[in-house]
Amino acid sequence: MTIATTDSAVAAAVEAPQAERSGADRGTAKVKAEFLIQRQAEPTPRTEAASEGADTPTPAPVESTGKRSGGQHQNRRQKNKSKAAHTEQGIRLCNKTASGEECTLGDKCTYSHDVAGYLAEKEADIGPSCVNIDVYGKCRYGLRCRYAGAHAAAGEEKADQFYAHNEVDKSMQIRVRKKQVAFPRTEEFEALWEREAREGAGDAAREEADDSVKGREKRQRTRRGHIDYRGKTYLAPLTTVGNLPFRRICKGYGVDITCSEMAIAGNLLQGNQSEWALVRRHRSEDVFGVQLAGNNASVLGRAAELISRECEVDFIDLNMGCPIDMVANNGGGSALLSQPKKIGRIVRTMHHVTDCDVTVKIRTGVMKNDNVAHKLVPQFEAWGAALVTLHGRSRQQRYTKLANWGYIGECKQAATRVPLFGGGDVMSWEEYWDHLEAEKQCDGIMIGRGALVKPWVFKEIEERRVWDISATERLDMMKEFARFGLEHWGTDSQGVNATRRYLLEWQSFLHRYIPAGILEVLPQRMNDRPPAFVGRNDLETLMASSQARDWIKISEMILGPTPEGFTFVPKHKSNSYED
């Protein structure tokens, strides 16, 4: 896509004095008066039914029972458990039969071979063009495809177009689960480490254990990518929303470095198919890494060795920044920051067993008033890390409060030769270049939520100007995501529903974007809450809605009607501000 010329209204907003950003309404985005919606002084709580116009009274507040509620994620699982939202309903047609082939399993096949019955209850086709036919020349879903009407136009198979790298063979996943796969490098390093530890020489002996494999380390360094990370834009690893189709969108806007969603090392070694799906790489991802989470050097070493051996990756990233309880309560993610000796062993192990770079992602510390990153940064280079990324908040802060870029700058001074990237709250080209050039607080910047809200931020950074992107252009972007999703998750009902669900997850961030042309002061800040406003047309207004039912309407413009009983509650509920 091409960035539109910045108009005079946007230019005026950019040139607004800094003083206008402060005052009584600090923390609220400044939208032009003609687009604001005047709220009532004391708005009445509305139920979902009432907000849809149903004649349903608003229930009185319920007295607290003192019992803790199930939480956002438990509530989400309950509401999203409808099979209509995730799986194919009714007759489950055999893959072979759907493709016009004879099923070789006979009576042992657990799927249906009733083509007439399947077609009688199959949902209507969504559109006239099948993405698999367009890209690959054939569609493996056959009659199950929701675009099957386009299959008559199938042409010659385009084998060279198959984009997915790192499609790890299922037989290998089974062998890993059955412990039939060898890990010679990890076992060698563990033996050296433990031998020196038994001899009682402590950390000094462990350093000698590293030196004893100096020859191998030298050979490894010649095989590593030696990526020049400095100055490159980096899309953060993002659980659920940082999927392959979204990364393709960001590559289209010019991001340099991409990384997989967080993969749990132990799950990879269990041969978990859904976990291995996270390491897939699109051919457009020219600098790509896989992020691992865990708390055990042996497990992380084996997972890193296997990925380095079986996959095409430029780096493997160790997650020491994830604040969520599921990871941290098991000793992984940001919980590792309180155990520097364990960190040292993990990073050294991963460095020894891989042929690619090892990078680390950390936070300032575990508690908000106890920063430890400045102590760790100088050690990472000695341990073998090629890049350190520092999120400017502690685990305790999660995503609340402003990121501490002053502290990131201090840690940059503590770094020697290893590049240090910063991260936190960046969603404009002005903020990006201020941190990188004016303040010289880091060697590069990782962008996460800012890219979810406006993925074209990477193009803005490159061209150093604001893009007043139209609602139609944003809809086209979502349509492109859907095409990428169907290519990735499939064009049968299950694939369509998965694509819809991930599109809706992304919209839980996309709706936070305030069009540049209606802002009085630019840039939009991550922690500035948007006031109630209307857009410049109906589509722009719809895209600004914080209601999931409106996101579903947008998804229906792209993927057709939702299945009966479809519900959606977003996984990610941002707590940087409340709507």
C-alpha positions, 0 to 999 in steps of 0.5 A: 500500500502507498501512504497518502499525502499528509493533508493540511489538517493532519499537518496542523495537528502534528505541529500543535505545541506540546503544551496542548498535550497536557492539562486537565484532560491529560490521558485522553486523546484530543479529538476535534470537537465536531466528531465528539459525542456528548455523553450523559453525566451519569450513564446508565449501565446497559445490558447487551440485550438493551444495547441492541434495542431489546425491550429488556429492563436493566437488572439491579446490581447484584450484591457481592457474595465475597467469592472471587469470579472466574476471571476474564479468561474463564468467562471467555472460555465459557462464552466461546465454547460453542462448537459453531465458533470453532469446528465444522458442524454436522456430517464430517466428510472424509478428506479423501472422499472430499477430494474425489479419491477412494478412501483406503481405510474402508470401514475403519474410517471414522468420517462420513463418505455420504457426499449427497448428505454432506452437500445437502447440509453444507453451508453456502459458499462464501465467494467465487474465488478460492485462495488455494486455487489462486496461490497453489493451483489446487485446493486440498479441501475439495468439497469441504472448501467454502469456496468450492464453486471456484474449483472448476477453474483449477489449473496446474499445481504451483509447487513452488508457491507453497509458502510454509517453511518449518512444517515439521513432519508429524512422524518427527513429533511422534518420535520426540514424544516417545523420546526417540530423538537424540540431543547430542549437543545438549547432552554434551554441554550438560555433562561438562557443566555437571562434571565441573559442578561435582568437582566443586569449583563453582562458577569458575569451573562452569566458565571453564566448561564453556571454554572446553568447547571453544573449538565448537563455539568458534565453528558455530559462530562461523555458521551463525547469521551474524545479523546486524540488528541495529536500527531494524524495526522489530515486530514483537512476539505476540501470543495469539494475535502475532500469528503468521497472517498478521506477521505477513500484514506487517511485512507488507508495511515494511517491518524488518524482523519478525518472531513467532508467537511464544512456544512452550519448550516442554510442549514442543518436546511432547510433540504437541502439534498445535505448539509446533504450528507456531514455528511456521515461517512465511517466505516473506519473513526474511529475518525470522526467529522462534521464541521459547518459554520455559524454566529448565536449561535441559528442556530449553536446550533440547527444544532449541537444538531441535528447532535449530536442526529441523527449522529455518530460523535466524535466531531463537529468542528466550522469553523472560518478559511474559508477565501472565500467571500461567507462565510466570507461576511455573517459573518461566517468563518474567519470573526468571529475572529473579534467578540470574544463575539459572538465566546464565545456564539457560542462555549458555546452553541454548548458545552452545546447542544452536547454529543460529543466534540466541536472543533474550527478551526481558523486563525491568524486573519482577517488582516495580521498584526493584529493577534488575535489568541493568545488572543482567545486560552486561552478562548476556554477551558473555553468556552468548546472547546476540541481542537483548530486548528490554520492555520498560516495565516490571512484571508487576506493572504488566501493561499499566503505567508508562514504559520507563524509557529513561531506565532503558537508556541507562541499560543501554549504557551498561551494554557493551557490544551486544545491541539493546532494543527497547520496547513499550508504548511506541505507536508513532514514527515521532516516538520511534525516532525520538527514542532511537535518535534524539535520546539515543536510548537504544539500538532499535525498538520492538513494537507490539501493541502499537503494531496491533492498533496500527500495523502501518506504523512501520511504513510511517517510521520508514517515511517519517510522516503520518498516514491518515489511512481511510476506513476503506483502506483499513477494510482492505487490510482486513480482507488481506488478512482474511486471505492470508488466514484462509491460506494458513488455516484452511478454506473449509468451515473449520479454517473459515471459523479460525480465520474469523476468530483471529480476525476478531482477536485482532479487532480488539486492538484495531478499534483503538485507532483514532483516525489521524484526520479527526485528531486535534493533536498528534500523535495518538499515544498508547495510554491516551483513552479515546473519547466517544467519537464518530468517524467521517463516515459510517464505516469509520464509526463502526470500526471505532466501536469497542463492542464485539458485536460490531467487530462481528459485523465487520467480519461478516463483510469479509467472511460471510455470515457467522454460524448459528450460535456464534459468540466471541469474547476477546482473549486480550483485554487491554488494561492500559486504560479502560474504555 
